[in-house]
């Protein structure tokens, strides 16, 4: 009996009907439907299916708000509450805070360094040591002011730049370039925010504030990685992006840190308290927000999203400063900053993406593999059946605790890439075999018309907290 047939039988016992055709699983439970794009050689996990169907069935009593569609990409696997790689579309008057959880606006950022592998390799040991101090030992001076935070949350990123103090890190940045690069932050124009939902500590009566999490990567699968342009697949796109073979680029994967955690947790709790007192709690334990409460949530989420964007900006500038110190030049350019854990109002709906990347027609998407596998720069094809989305990576194949117990760390000395971390357990948890292979994940999405790959990137040096 095949693995899929056994899974079908188990799901059937839970009232879930399953079909598979052309790499697409279709799940039906009563009148609820969800679809997952996943090649049959990659594992399908029962818990992830149940989680996706739970989100597909969310409703709110006394409201016409509803879930319109539920989909998942090939990096689909279970999450703490929401499955990773899932996209849930709801009507414009309904929000499900748990669908994106607390790592609000976790995303990817890619920028060029203007240097080739040969040029950087000459200073590799010094570069690693200096970036280690900045990224892992928190040797940074990033002053901000209450005024700049007020500007960020009430006006936006451009206003934040204009209100920053001229000291510390900000003495060495190119503000003209930063202002231009805001236009390359995908989704920035879709969200608003309100400072009333921001942490009170940001507005204390002090001249300078140095938030402990600003300019930090965070743990888990977050990283800063130096990558090598390995293959040009689409010459036109590569030329437009200024990418050449053997060029060094930097990919950043992080989010809103403690700000997102606080806001996400608060609004998940609030959604539960707002459930009608005369109604039983839903069996799934998932609670929605509607109408005015949904709009208030989006404003609060916008606060965390903007903090995530400035967090990635700060990390970019810290890395740029390190490169400039060593190589005496800074011609780097941001290519894209794209969110994969956020809710965007799109096409008349609220699109909840949990570990899924927007892939609108002609837009850049970033799809990293594990720290030992290739990453891809792709162009979205805007497939409406898949809610204008693609995967945000390869997806985990093994849980972190499982990998810790196996203790199968890669030997850096024998590999063409290197992981720099202060915590030995990261080498176990994030070993490449903990993740699915990236090739079938990419191929399935190309075959289904979600993306077209443009550039393949090879890992070189990965920094993990």
C-alpha positions as CSV (number, residue, x, y, z in Angstrom):
1,X,0.0,0.0,0.0
2,X,1.4,3.4,-1.0
3,X,2.1,6.1,1.5
4,X,-0.5,8.3,-0.1
5,X,-3.2,5.6,0.0
6,X,-2.5,5.1,3.8
7,X,-2.8,8.9,4.3
8,X,-6.0,8.9,2.3
9,X,-7.5,6.3,4.6
10,X,-6.4,8.1,7.7
11,X,-7.8,11.4,6.5
12,X,-11.0,9.6,5.4
13,X,-11.6,8.5,9.0
14,X,-11.6,12.2,9.9
15,X,-14.1,13.0,7.2
16,X,-11.6,14.4,4.7
17,X,-11.8,13.3,1.1
18,X,-8.5,13.4,-0.8
19,X,-7.6,13.5,-4.6
20,X,-4.3,13.9,-6.3
21,X,-3.6,14.9,-9.9
22,X,-0.7,16.7,-11.6
23,X,1.1,17.5,-8.3
24,X,-2.1,19.0,-6.8
25,X,-3.8,17.6,-3.8
26,X,-7.5,18.5,-3.3
27,X,-9.0,18.1,0.1
28,X,-12.7,18.2,0.8
29,X,-14.4,18.2,4.2
30,X,-18.1,18.7,4.1
31,X,-18.4,21.9,2.1
32,X,-14.8,23.1,2.7
33,X,-12.1,22.7,0.1
34,X,-8.4,23.3,0.1
35,X,-5.6,22.6,-2.4
36,X,-1.9,21.9,-2.0
37,X,0.7,22.0,-4.8
38,X,3.2,19.3,-3.8
39,X,5.1,16.8,-6.0
40,X,4.4,13.2,-4.9
41,X,8.1,12.6,-4.1
42,X,7.8,15.1,-1.3
43,X,6.1,14.2,2.0
44,X,2.6,15.3,2.8
45,X,1.9,15.5,6.5
46,X,-1.5,14.8,8.0
47,X,-1.2,17.5,10.6
48,X,-0.5,20.2,8.0
49,X,-3.6,19.1,6.0
50,X,-5.8,19.3,9.1
51,X,-4.4,22.7,10.0
52,X,-5.1,24.1,6.5
53,X,-8.7,22.8,6.5
54,X,-9.2,24.3,10.0
55,X,-8.3,27.7,8.6
56,X,-10.4,27.2,5.5
57,X,-13.4,26.6,7.7
58,X,-13.1,29.8,9.9
59,X,-16.2,31.8,10.3
60,X,-17.6,34.5,12.6
61,X,-21.1,34.3,14.0
62,X,-23.4,37.1,12.9
63,X,-21.1,38.2,10.1
64,X,-21.0,37.6,6.3
65,X,-17.2,37.5,6.4
66,X,-15.8,34.2,5.2
67,X,-12.8,32.4,3.8
68,X,-12.8,32.5,0.0
69,X,-10.0,30.1,-0.7
70,X,-7.2,28.1,1.0
71,X,-4.1,27.0,-0.9
72,X,-0.6,25.8,0.0
73,X,2.7,25.8,-1.9
74,X,5.3,23.0,-2.1
75,X,7.1,24.0,1.1
76,X,3.9,23.0,2.9
77,X,4.5,21.5,6.4
78,X,2.9,21.9,9.9
79,X,3.3,25.0,12.0
80,X,2.6,25.8,15.6
81,X,-0.9,26.9,14.6
82,X,-1.0,27.7,10.9
83,X,0.7,25.4,8.4
84,X,3.8,26.9,6.7
85,X,3.4,27.5,3.0
86,X,-0.3,28.4,3.3
87,X,-2.3,31.2,1.7
88,X,-5.8,31.9,3.0
89,X,-8.0,34.5,1.2
90,X,-10.9,36.0,3.1
91,X,-13.5,38.6,2.3
92,X,-12.3,42.2,3.0
93,X,-14.2,42.4,6.3
94,X,-12.6,39.3,7.9
95,X,-9.2,38.7,9.4
96,X,-7.7,35.6,11.0
97,X,-4.8,36.8,13.2
98,X,-3.5,33.3,13.9
99,X,-3.1,32.7,10.1
100,X,0.2,34.7,10.2
101,X,0.9,34.4,13.9
102,X,3.5,36.5,15.7
103,X,6.5,36.6,13.3
104,X,4.7,39.5,11.5
105,X,6.3,40.5,8.2
106,X,9.0,38.0,8.3
107,X,10.5,38.3,4.8
108,X,13.5,38.2,2.5
109,X,15.8,40.9,1.2
110,X,18.4,40.6,-1.5
111,X,21.0,43.2,-2.4
112,X,24.1,43.2,-4.5
113,X,27.6,44.1,-3.2
114,X,29.2,45.2,-6.4
115,X,32.0,42.7,-5.8
116,X,32.9,39.3,-7.3
117,X,33.8,36.1,-5.5
118,X,37.5,36.5,-6.3
119,X,37.5,40.1,-4.9
120,X,35.7,39.1,-1.7
121,X,37.5,35.8,-1.2
122,X,40.8,37.7,-0.6
123,X,39.4,39.2,2.6
124,X,37.2,36.2,3.5
125,X,38.5,35.6,7.1
126,X,38.4,39.3,8.0
127,X,35.0,39.7,6.5
128,X,33.7,36.8,8.5
129,X,35.2,38.1,11.7
130,X,33.8,41.6,11.3
131,X,30.3,40.4,10.2
132,X,30.3,38.0,13.2
133,X,30.9,40.9,15.5
134,X,28.1,42.9,14.0
135,X,25.5,40.2,13.4
136,X,26.2,37.7,16.2
137,X,27.9,39.8,19.0
138,X,25.5,42.8,18.5
139,X,28.3,45.3,18.1
140,X,26.3,48.0,16.5
141,X,25.3,51.6,17.2
142,X,21.8,52.2,15.8
143,X,20.3,55.3,17.4
144,X,16.6,56.2,16.8
145,X,14.3,58.8,18.3
146,X,10.7,58.8,19.6
147,X,10.1,61.3,16.8
148,X,11.4,58.9,14.1
149,X,9.2,56.1,15.5
150,X,6.2,58.4,15.4
151,X,7.0,59.3,11.8
152,X,7.5,55.6,10.9
153,X,4.1,54.4,12.2
154,X,2.0,57.4,11.3
155,X,3.6,58.4,8.0
156,X,5.8,55.7,6.7
157,X,9.3,54.6,5.9
158,X,10.3,57.8,4.0
159,X,9.3,60.0,7.0
160,X,11.2,57.7,9.3
161,X,14.4,58.2,7.3
162,X,13.9,62.0,7.4
163,X,13.6,62.0,11.2
164,X,16.6,59.9,12.1
165,X,19.4,61.5,14.1
166,X,22.7,62.1,12.4
167,X,24.9,60.0,14.6
168,X,26.0,56.3,15.0
169,X,25.2,54.2,11.9
170,X,23.3,57.0,10.3
171,X,26.5,59.0,9.8
172,X,27.7,56.6,7.2
173,X,24.6,55.7,5.1
174,X,23.6,57.0,1.7
175,X,20.2,58.5,2.4
176,X,19.5,59.2,-1.3
177,X,19.9,55.5,-2.0
178,X,17.8,54.5,0.9
179,X,15.0,56.7,-0.1
180,X,15.1,55.3,-3.6
181,X,15.2,51.7,-2.3
182,X,11.9,52.1,-0.4
183,X,10.2,51.8,-3.8
184,X,11.6,48.3,-4.0
185,X,10.0,47.1,-0.8
186,X,7.1,44.9,-2.0
187,X,3.8,45.6,-0.3
188,X,4.9,48.8,1.4
189,X,2.2,50.8,-0.3
190,X,-0.5,48.3,0.7
191,X,-0.3,48.7,4.5
192,X,-1.0,51.6,6.8
193,X,-0.3,51.8,10.5
194,X,-1.1,53.8,13.6
195,X,1.4,54.6,16.4
196,X,-1.3,54.0,19.1
197,X,-0.6,50.3,18.6
198,X,3.2,50.6,18.9
199,X,5.1,49.7,22.1
200,X,5.0,52.5,24.6
201,X,8.8,52.2,25.1
202,X,9.3,53.7,21.6
203,X,7.9,57.0,22.8
204,X,9.6,57.5,26.1
205,X,10.9,61.0,26.8
206,X,14.5,60.3,25.8
207,X,16.6,61.9,23.1
208,X,17.9,58.6,21.8
209,X,16.4,55.1,21.9
210,X,18.3,51.9,21.0
211,X,15.8,49.1,20.8
212,X,17.6,45.8,21.6
213,X,16.0,44.0,18.6
214,X,16.5,46.6,15.9
215,X,19.2,45.3,13.5
216,X,19.0,41.7,14.7
217,X,18.4,38.6,12.8
218,X,16.7,36.3,15.3
219,X,16.9,32.6,15.8
220,X,15.4,29.6,14.1
221,X,15.6,29.6,10.3
222,X,16.4,33.3,10.1
223,X,19.8,34.2,8.5
224,X,22.1,36.6,6.8
225,X,23.8,34.7,3.9
226,X,26.5,35.7,1.4
227,X,25.7,34.0,-1.9
228,X,27.3,33.6,-5.2
229,X,25.5,34.1,-8.5
230,X,25.9,30.5,-9.9
231,X,23.7,30.5,-13.0
232,X,22.0,33.0,-15.2
233,X,18.7,31.4,-16.4
234,X,17.0,34.5,-17.8
235,X,19.6,36.9,-19.2
236,X,17.1,39.8,-19.6
237,X,16.0,39.7,-16.0
238,X,19.6,39.3,-14.8
239,X,20.7,42.3,-16.8
240,X,17.9,44.4,-15.4
241,X,18.9,43.4,-11.9
242,X,22.6,43.9,-12.5
243,X,23.4,40.3,-11.7
244,X,26.5,38.6,-13.2
245,X,27.9,35.2,-12.7
246,X,30.2,34.9,-9.7
247,X,28.9,38.1,-8.2
248,X,28.5,38.2,-4.4
249,X,25.0,39.1,-3.2
250,X,23.5,39.2,0.3
251,X,20.2,37.6,1.4
252,X,18.6,38.6,4.7
253,X,15.8,36.6,6.3
254,X,14.2,38.1,9.4
255,X,11.1,39.8,10.6
256,X,9.6,42.1,13.3
257,X,11.2,40.4,16.2
258,X,9.7,41.3,19.7
259,X,7.4,43.9,18.2
260,X,5.6,41.4,16.0
261,X,5.5,38.9,18.8
262,X,3.8,41.3,21.2
263,X,1.3,42.6,18.6
264,X,0.6,39.2,17.2
265,X,0.0,37.6,20.6
266,X,-2.2,40.5,21.8
267,X,-4.5,40.4,18.8
268,X,-4.8,36.6,18.8
269,X,-5.9,36.9,22.4
270,X,-8.3,39.8,21.6
271,X,-9.9,37.8,18.8
272,X,-10.8,35.1,21.3
273,X,-12.2,37.6,23.8
274,X,-14.4,39.2,21.1
275,X,-16.0,35.9,20.2
276,X,-19.8,36.2,20.9
277,X,-20.5,35.1,24.5
278,X,-23.6,33.2,23.4
279,X,-21.7,31.0,20.9
280,X,-19.6,27.9,21.6
281,X,-15.9,28.3,20.8
282,X,-15.0,26.8,17.4
283,X,-13.5,23.3,17.6
284,X,-10.4,24.5,15.7
285,X,-9.6,27.1,18.4
286,X,-9.3,29.7,15.6
287,X,-10.9,33.1,16.0
288,X,-11.6,35.7,13.4
289,X,-11.9,39.5,13.6
290,X,-14.5,41.3,11.5
291,X,-15.4,44.8,10.4
292,X,-13.9,47.6,12.6
293,X,-11.9,45.1,14.6
294,X,-10.4,43.7,11.5
295,X,-9.4,47.1,10.3
296,X,-7.9,47.9,13.7
297,X,-5.9,44.7,13.5
298,X,-4.5,45.7,10.1
299,X,-3.3,49.0,11.6
300,X,-1.6,47.2,14.5
301,X,-0.1,44.6,12.1
302,X,1.1,47.6,10.0
303,X,3.2,48.8,13.0
304,X,4.9,45.4,13.2
305,X,5.3,45.2,9.4
306,X,7.0,48.6,9.3
307,X,9.3,47.6,12.2
308,X,10.3,44.5,10.2
309,X,11.1,46.6,7.2
310,X,13.4,48.9,9.1
311,X,15.0,46.0,10.8
312,X,16.0,44.6,7.4
313,X,17.1,48.1,6.4
314,X,19.3,48.4,9.5
315,X,20.9,45.0,8.9
316,X,21.5,45.9,5.3
317,X,23.3,49.1,6.3
318,X,25.4,47.3,8.9
319,X,26.5,44.8,6.3
320,X,27.2,47.6,3.8
321,X,29.3,49.4,6.3
322,X,31.4,46.3,6.9
323,X,32.0,45.8,3.2
324,X,32.9,49.4,2.7
325,X,35.4,49.3,5.6
326,X,37.1,46.3,4.0
327,X,36.8,47.0,0.3
328,X,36.7,50.8,0.3
329,X,33.7,50.9,-2.1
330,X,30.0,50.7,-1.8
331,X,28.1,50.3,-5.1
332,X,25.6,47.9,-3.6
333,X,22.0,48.1,-4.6
334,X,18.8,46.6,-3.2
335,X,17.1,44.2,-5.6
336,X,13.9,43.4,-3.6
337,X,12.5,43.2,-0.1
338,X,9.5,40.8,0.0
339,X,7.3,39.7,2.8
340,X,6.1,36.1,3.3
341,X,4.3,36.3,6.7
342,X,1.7,39.1,6.4
343,X,-1.8,40.0,5.4
344,X,-2.2,42.2,2.3
345,X,-5.4,43.6,0.9
346,X,-5.4,42.3,-2.7
347,X,-8.0,41.8,-5.4
348,X,-10.8,42.7,-3.1
349,X,-9.8,40.2,-0.5
350,X,-7.4,39.9,2.5
351,X,-4.6,37.5,1.5
352,X,-3.1,35.9,4.5
353,X,0.3,34.4,3.7
354,X,2.1,32.2,6.2
355,X,5.5,31.3,4.8
356,X,4.3,32.1,1.3
357,X,5.7,34.7,-1.1
358,X,3.7,37.1,-3.3
359,X,4.2,36.1,-7.0
360,X,2.2,38.7,-8.9
361,X,2.8,39.0,-12.6
362,X,6.2,40.4,-13.4
363,X,7.2,40.8,-9.7
364,X,10.5,39.5,-8.2
365,X,10.2,36.5,-5.8
366,X,13.0,35.0,-3.7
367,X,12.9,31.3,-2.9
368,X,15.9,30.1,-0.8
369,X,16.8,26.5,-0.3
370,X,18.6,25.3,2.9
371,X,21.9,26.8,3.8
372,X,23.5,24.0,1.8
373,X,21.2,24.2,-1.3
374,X,20.6,26.7,-4.0
375,X,18.4,29.8,-3.8
376,X,16.4,31.3,-6.7
377,X,15.5,34.7,-7.9
378,X,12.2,34.1,-9.8
379,X,9.6,36.2,-11.6
380,X,6.0,35.8,-10.6
381,X,3.4,34.8,-13.2
382,X,0.3,36.0,-11.2
383,X,-1.6,32.7,-11.1
384,X,-5.0,33.5,-9.5
385,X,-5.8,29.8,-8.7
386,X,-2.8,29.9,-6.4
387,X,-3.7,33.3,-5.0
388,X,-0.9,35.1,-6.7
389,X,1.7,33.3,-4.5
390,X,4.6,30.9,-4.5
391,X,6.7,29.2,-1.8
392,X,9.0,31.1,0.5
393,X,11.6,28.3,0.5
394,X,12.0,24.6,0.4
395,X,10.2,23.8,3.6
396,X,11.3,21.8,6.6
397,X,11.5,18.0,6.2
398,X,12.4,17.3,9.9
399,X,11.5,19.1,13.1
400,X,14.2,21.0,15.0
401,X,14.0,18.8,18.0
402,X,14.4,15.7,15.8
403,X,17.5,17.1,14.2
404,X,18.9,18.1,17.7
405,X,18.5,14.5,18.8
406,X,20.2,13.1,15.7
407,X,23.1,15.6,16.0
408,X,24.0,15.4,12.4
409,X,25.9,18.6,12.0
410,X,27.7,19.3,8.7
411,X,31.5,19.5,8.8
412,X,32.2,23.0,7.6
413,X,35.8,22.1,6.7
414,X,34.6,19.7,4.0
415,X,32.0,21.9,2.4
416,X,32.0,24.7,-0.2
417,X,29.8,26.8,2.1
418,X,30.2,27.8,5.8
419,X,27.8,28.4,8.6
420,X,28.9,30.9,11.2
421,X,27.0,30.7,14.5
422,X,27.6,31.0,18.2
423,X,25.3,28.1,19.0
424,X,26.2,24.6,18.3
425,X,22.6,23.4,18.2
426,X,22.0,25.6,15.1
427,X,24.4,23.3,13.2
428,X,22.1,20.4,14.1
429,X,18.7,22.1,13.7
430,X,19.5,23.8,10.4
431,X,21.6,21.1,8.7
432,X,20.6,20.9,5.0
433,X,19.0,17.5,5.4
434,X,16.4,19.1,7.8
435,X,14.9,20.7,4.7
436,X,13.3,19.5,1.5
437,X,15.4,19.6,-1.7
438,X,14.8,22.8,-3.5
439,X,14.8,21.5,-7.1
440,X,11.4,19.7,-7.0
441,X,9.9,22.6,-5.1
442,X,11.0,25.0,-7.9
443,X,10.1,22.6,-10.7
444,X,6.6,22.0,-9.4
445,X,5.9,25.7,-9.3
446,X,7.3,26.4,-12.7
447,X,5.2,23.5,-14.2
448,X,2.1,24.8,-12.5
449,X,2.7,28.4,-13.8
450,X,3.3,30.2,-10.5
451,X,6.8,31.4,-11.3
452,X,9.6,31.5,-13.9
453,X,13.1,31.2,-12.5
454,X,15.7,33.8,-13.5
455,X,18.9,33.5,-11.4
456,X,20.3,30.6,-9.3
457,X,22.3,31.5,-6.2
458,X,24.8,29.3,-4.4
459,X,25.3,29.6,-0.6
460,X,28.8,30.7,0.5
461,X,28.8,32.0,4.1
462,X,25.7,31.8,6.3
463,X,25.3,33.7,9.6
464,X,22.8,32.3,12.1
465,X,22.1,33.4,15.7
